[in-house]
Amino acid sequence: MKFVDLVTIDTQVFLLINHLPHNTLLNALSLGLSAIGTAGIIWLILGGILFVHEETKDHRFFAPILLSAGASWILVEKILKPWVARSRPALEIGAILVGDGRTDFSFPSGHATISWALAVVLSRKEPRWKWMFYTLAVLISLSRIYLGVHYPLDVAAGTLFGWGIGSLALHLSLQKSQKKGV
């Protein structure tokens, strides 16, 4: 498949999702999901809640959370977005833009990356809430397409990068714990 074909398919799928019905309730819900996903705010709050409810207060609890959040931000915002330099969806292609109309680059989605990285980490910390973490990651990721600020490939790449970052952070955290004899 040629790259141009992939871009065309990505644009068509974007328009399909972005052109789902827009009304005050759905727009507000999507803007809310996007807002709580910014900078991983909801994930850090959820991590704090898990820590408070944990019976044994492990002082290394936040290590994979902070490592995942930091690595997600550096990889996406400082390395990949400037390097790939993909423009965000625009009105010219028929995008329905809701909200702030971002002007920075689009690929990959930082919201998707951090959401999936921290969903992986928090699911390991509290497996009973796994369904909630992954559902929230899906909703935050899809909200970015619905709002018109990301293409589906941006979100898919963010999902894969996030999954990898979260898994690596857990692995590194576990290795460090085993070396200390914990």
C-alpha positions as CSV (number, residue, x, y, z in Angstrom):
1,M,0.0,0.0,0.0
2,K,1.4,3.4,-0.9
3,F,1.8,6.1,1.7
4,V,-0.6,8.3,-0.2
5,D,-3.3,5.6,-0.1
6,L,-2.8,5.4,3.7
7,V,-3.2,9.1,4.1
8,T,-6.4,9.0,2.0
9,I,-7.8,6.2,4.1
10,D,-6.8,8.0,7.2
11,T,-8.6,11.1,6.1
12,Q,-11.7,9.2,5.1
13,V,-11.9,7.4,8.5
14,F,-11.2,10.7,10.2
15,L,-14.2,12.3,8.4
16,L,-16.4,9.4,9.3
17,I,-15.7,9.7,13.0
18,N,-15.5,13.5,13.0
19,H,-18.8,13.7,11.3
20,L,-20.7,11.7,13.8
21,P,-23.6,13.8,15.2
22,H,-22.4,16.9,17.0
23,N,-24.7,18.4,19.6
24,T,-24.2,20.3,22.8
25,L,-24.0,17.2,25.0
26,L,-21.6,15.2,22.8
27,N,-19.4,18.2,22.3
28,A,-19.3,18.9,26.0
29,L,-18.6,15.3,26.8
30,S,-15.7,15.1,24.2
31,L,-14.3,18.4,25.4
32,G,-14.4,17.2,29.0
33,L,-12.7,13.9,28.1
34,S,-10.0,15.8,26.2
35,A,-9.5,18.3,29.0
36,I,-9.0,15.6,31.7
37,G,-6.6,13.8,29.4
38,T,-4.4,16.9,29.0
39,A,-1.0,16.3,30.6
40,G,-2.3,13.1,32.1
41,I,-4.2,14.9,34.7
42,I,-6.9,12.3,35.2
43,W,-4.3,9.5,35.3
44,L,-2.3,11.2,38.0
45,I,-5.5,11.7,40.0
46,L,-6.4,8.1,39.6
47,G,-2.9,7.1,40.6
48,G,-3.2,9.2,43.7
49,I,-6.5,7.6,44.6
50,L,-5.1,4.1,44.1
51,F,-2.1,5.0,46.3
52,V,-4.4,6.3,49.1
53,H,-6.5,3.1,49.0
54,E,-3.5,0.8,48.8
55,E,-3.0,-1.2,52.0
56,T,0.8,-1.1,51.9
57,K,2.1,2.3,50.9
58,D,4.9,1.3,48.5
59,H,7.1,4.3,48.1
60,R,8.0,3.1,44.6
61,F,4.3,3.1,43.6
62,F,4.6,6.3,41.5
63,A,7.9,5.4,39.8
64,P,6.3,3.7,36.7
65,I,3.5,6.3,36.6
66,L,6.0,9.3,36.5
67,L,8.3,7.4,34.2
68,S,5.5,6.7,31.7
69,A,4.2,10.3,31.9
70,G,7.6,11.8,31.4
71,A,8.6,9.4,28.6
72,S,5.3,10.0,26.8
73,W,5.7,13.8,26.9
74,I,9.4,13.7,25.8
75,L,8.8,11.2,23.0
76,V,5.7,12.8,21.6
77,E,6.1,16.6,22.2
78,K,9.9,16.9,21.9
79,I,10.9,14.2,19.4
80,L,8.1,12.8,17.2
81,K,5.8,15.8,16.6
82,P,8.6,18.1,15.5
83,W,10.3,15.4,13.4
84,V,7.1,14.2,11.6
85,A,5.6,17.7,11.5
86,R,2.1,16.5,10.3
87,S,-0.5,19.2,10.2
88,R,-3.7,18.8,12.2
89,P,-7.0,18.3,10.4
90,A,-8.3,21.5,8.8
91,L,-11.6,23.0,7.6
92,E,-10.4,22.6,4.0
93,I,-10.8,18.8,4.2
94,G,-14.2,19.1,5.7
95,A,-13.2,18.8,9.4
96,I,-15.6,19.8,12.1
97,L,-13.4,21.6,14.6
98,V,-14.7,21.8,18.2
99,G,-12.8,23.7,20.8
100,D,-9.4,25.4,20.8
101,G,-8.3,24.8,17.2
102,R,-4.7,23.6,18.0
103,T,-1.9,24.8,15.7
104,D,1.0,22.5,16.8
105,F,1.6,19.2,15.0
106,S,-0.7,16.2,15.0
107,F,1.4,13.0,14.9
108,P,1.2,11.2,17.2
109,S,-1.5,12.0,19.6
110,G,-0.1,13.0,23.0
111,H,-3.4,12.4,24.7
112,A,-3.6,8.8,23.3
113,T,0.1,8.2,24.2
114,I,-0.2,9.2,27.8
115,S,-3.6,7.7,28.3
116,W,-2.6,4.3,27.0
117,A,0.8,4.3,28.9
118,L,-0.9,5.1,32.2
119,A,-3.8,2.8,31.6
120,V,-1.3,-0.1,31.2
121,V,0.6,1.0,34.4
122,L,-2.5,1.6,36.5
123,S,-4.1,-1.7,35.3
124,R,-1.1,-3.6,36.7
125,K,-1.4,-1.7,40.0
126,E,-5.2,-2.3,40.3
127,P,-6.3,-5.1,37.9
128,R,-9.9,-4.9,39.2
129,W,-10.2,-1.4,37.6
130,K,-8.6,-2.5,34.3
131,W,-11.8,-2.2,32.3
132,M,-12.3,1.4,33.5
133,F,-8.7,2.4,32.7
134,Y,-8.9,1.0,29.2
135,T,-12.4,2.4,28.6
136,L,-11.2,5.8,29.6
137,A,-8.2,5.6,27.4
138,V,-10.4,4.6,24.4
139,L,-12.8,7.5,25.1
140,I,-10.1,10.1,25.5
141,S,-8.4,8.9,22.3
142,L,-11.6,8.9,20.3
143,S,-12.5,12.3,21.6
144,R,-9.5,13.7,19.8
145,I,-10.8,12.6,16.4
146,Y,-14.4,13.6,17.2
147,L,-13.2,17.1,18.2
148,G,-11.2,17.4,14.9
149,V,-7.7,17.7,16.3
150,H,-6.3,14.3,15.3
151,Y,-6.4,11.8,12.5
152,P,-7.1,8.1,13.4
153,L,-3.4,7.2,12.6
154,D,-2.3,9.8,15.1
155,V,-4.4,8.1,17.7
156,A,-3.4,4.6,16.7
157,A,0.3,5.5,16.8
158,G,-0.2,7.2,20.2
159,T,-1.9,4.0,21.4
160,L,1.0,1.8,20.3
161,F,3.6,4.2,21.7
162,G,1.7,4.5,25.0
163,W,1.3,0.7,25.3
164,G,5.0,0.3,24.8
165,I,6.0,3.1,27.1
166,G,3.7,1.8,29.9
167,S,5.0,-1.8,29.5
168,L,8.6,-0.7,29.5
169,A,8.1,1.5,32.6
170,L,6.6,-1.5,34.4
171,H,9.4,-3.7,33.3
172,L,12.1,-1.3,34.4
173,S,10.3,-0.7,37.7
174,L,10.1,-4.4,38.4
175,Q,13.7,-4.9,37.5
176,K,14.8,-2.2,39.9
177,S,12.6,-3.7,42.6
178,Q,14.1,-7.1,42.1
179,K,17.7,-5.8,42.2
180,K,16.9,-4.2,45.6
181,G,15.5,-7.4,46.9
182,V,11.9,-6.2,47.1
